[in-house]
Amino acid sequence: MNENEQKPAEPTEERRCLNCGTMCTDRYCPHCGQSTSVRRLNKATFTNLTTSSILRVNRIFFSTCRDVVLRPWKVISEYLQGKRVRYTSPVMLLMLLAFYCLLFTHWLMPGKADPQISIDSESPFIATFVVTFNFLISNPGITALVLMVPVLVSVRLAFRRAGSGRFNSVEYMVAGCYMLSAYYAVSLIVLPFDAIFRSVDLDWVKWLYWGIVSLMAARRAFPSSKKKLAKRMALLGLYASVLSLLYVMLMVTIVFLIAFVVYVIQSI
C-alpha cells in the first residue's frame, strides 16, 4: 500500500441507547442525549449518579462559578444569547450555592447564625415572627435572595430611558440569579477567612465586591456616559430602598397573618 494512502477508518461499534432505543455510534445518543456507556447499576455507579444528581458538582458547575465571580455580565449575556450548554442553569446554580453557603456557614461558624433577638413567649404567633425575623437577619445571603424581586424591578425603572424595556421579566430574573450567585460564590471564598479571623467582620468585602460587579454589569447592559450612569445608579438605590421597604412590609404582614392563623387553629 502506498504510504500516502490513508488507511480505511475502523468501524465504530454501534450501540443501542437504553433510554430511547436509538442505534448510535457516538458517546451520546443523538435523539435523547443520554450516554451510550450506561450499563447495569452497581454500588459505584449508583453512588456516582446519586451524588451527581444531588450535588450537581461537575466541571461545568466549577467553570460557571469561576465565570460568575470574574465576569458575571459575560455569563448573563451569553446565556441570554443562547450559549447555555457551557453554563449551569441560573436557578440551579443559585440554589446550590445558597445551600452550600448556608451549610458551610453553620458548620464553620455556628455562632454567626445564633438568634439576634429573643422573646420569652409561648404564643406561636410571636414565636413564628421571631423565628422568621432571626432567620433573615442572621443570613444576609437569604435577605439578598428575598430582596431580589424589588431590586430587579428597580433596575427596570431606573434604566428605562437606557433601553431596559428590551429585556423581559424572565431575562431579568436570569440576570438576578447569576448576580446573586456571584455573591454566594464570593461568600464561600471569604468564609474560611471569616472563620479564622472571627473578631473581624468580613461582610463588607462581599458587599463591596457585589457593588463593584453590579456597577460594571449595569454599564455593559446599558451603555451610557459616566454622568448618566451615576444618575441612574442613584435612582436605582432610591427605587430599591423604597420598593424593598414596601416588599419587606408585605412579607412581614404575610408572616403575621400565617402566625395568626396558626394561633387561631391551635386555640380552637
Secondary structure in CASP SS format (residue, H / E / C, confidence):
PFRMAT SS
TARGET T0000
AUTHOR 0000-0000-0000
METHOD secondary structure of the structure
MODEL  1
M C 1.00
N C 1.00
E C 1.00
N C 1.00
E C 1.00
Q C 1.00
K C 1.00
P C 1.00
A C 1.00
E C 1.00
P C 1.00
T C 1.00
E C 1.00
E C 1.00
R E 1.00
R E 1.00
C C 1.00
L C 1.00
N C 1.00
C C 1.00
G C 1.00
T C 1.00
M E 1.00
C E 1.00
T C 1.00
D C 1.00
R C 1.00
Y E 1.00
C C 1.00
P C 1.00
H C 1.00
C C 1.00
G C 1.00
Q C 1.00
S E 1.00
T C 1.00
S C 1.00
V C 1.00
R C 1.00
R C 1.00
L C 1.00
N C 1.00
K H 1.00
A H 1.00
T H 1.00
F H 1.00
T H 1.00
N H 1.00
L H 1.00
T H 1.00
T H 1.00
S H 1.00
S H 1.00
I H 1.00
L H 1.00
R C 1.00
V C 1.00
N C 1.00
R H 1.00
I H 1.00
F H 1.00
F H 1.00
S H 1.00
T H 1.00
C H 1.00
R H 1.00
D H 1.00
V H 1.00
V H 1.00
L H 1.00
R C 1.00
P H 1.00
W H 1.00
K H 1.00
V H 1.00
I H 1.00
S H 1.00
E H 1.00
Y H 1.00
L H 1.00
Q C 1.00
G C 1.00
K C 1.00
R C 1.00
V C 1.00
R C 1.00
Y C 1.00
T C 1.00
S C 1.00
P H 1.00
V H 1.00
M H 1.00
L H 1.00
L H 1.00
M H 1.00
L H 1.00
L H 1.00
A H 1.00
F H 1.00
Y H 1.00
C H 1.00
L H 1.00
L H 1.00
F H 1.00
T H 1.00
H H 1.00
W H 1.00
L H 1.00
M C 1.00
P H 1.00
G H 1.00
K H 1.00
A H 1.00
D C 1.00
P C 1.00
Q C 1.00
I C 1.00
S C 1.00
I C 1.00
D C 1.00
S C 1.00
E C 1.00
S C 1.00
P H 1.00
F H 1.00
I H 1.00
A H 1.00
T H 1.00
F H 1.00
V H 1.00
V H 1.00
T H 1.00
F H 1.00
N H 1.00
F H 1.00
L H 1.00
I H 1.00
S H 1.00
N C 1.00
P H 1.00
G H 1.00
I H 1.00
T H 1.00
A H 1.00
L H 1.00
V H 1.00
L C 1.00
M H 1.00
V H 1.00
P H 1.00
V H 1.00
L H 1.00
V H 1.00
S H 1.00
V H 1.00
R H 1.00
L H 1.00
A H 1.00
F C 1.00
R H 1.00
R H 1.00
A H 1.00
G C 1.00
S H 1.00
G H 1.00
R H 1.00
F C 1.00
N C 1.00
S H 1.00
V H 1.00
E H 1.00
Y H 1.00
M H 1.00
V H 1.00
A H 1.00
G H 1.00
C H 1.00
Y H 1.00
M H 1.00
L H 1.00
S H 1.00
A H 1.00
Y H 1.00
Y H 1.00
A H 1.00
V H 1.00
S H 1.00
L H 1.00
I H 1.00
V H 1.00
L H 1.00
P H 1.00
F H 1.00
D H 1.00
A H 1.00
I H 1.00
F C 1.00
R C 1.00
S C 1.00
V C 1.00
D C 1.00
L C 1.00
D H 1.00
W H 1.00
V H 1.00
K H 1.00
W H 1.00
L H 1.00
Y H 1.00
W H 1.00
G H 1.00
I H 1.00
V H 1.00
S H 1.00
L H 1.00
M H 1.00
A H 1.00
A H 1.00
R H 1.00
R H 1.00
A H 1.00
F C 1.00
P C 1.00
S C 1.00
S C 1.00
K H 1.00
K H 1.00
K H 1.00
L H 1.00
A H 1.00
K H 1.00
R H 1.00
M H 1.00
A H 1.00
L H 1.00
L H 1.00
G H 1.00
L H 1.00
Y H 1.00
A H 1.00
S H 1.00
V H 1.00
L H 1.00
S H 1.00
L H 1.00
L H 1.00
Y H 1.00
V H 1.00
M H 1.00
L H 1.00
M H 1.00
V H 1.00
T H 1.00
I H 1.00
V H 1.00
F H 1.00
L H 1.00
I H 1.00
A H 1.00
F H 1.00
V H 1.00
V H 1.00
Y H 1.00
V H 1.00
I H 1.00
Q H 1.00
S H 1.00
I C 1.00
END
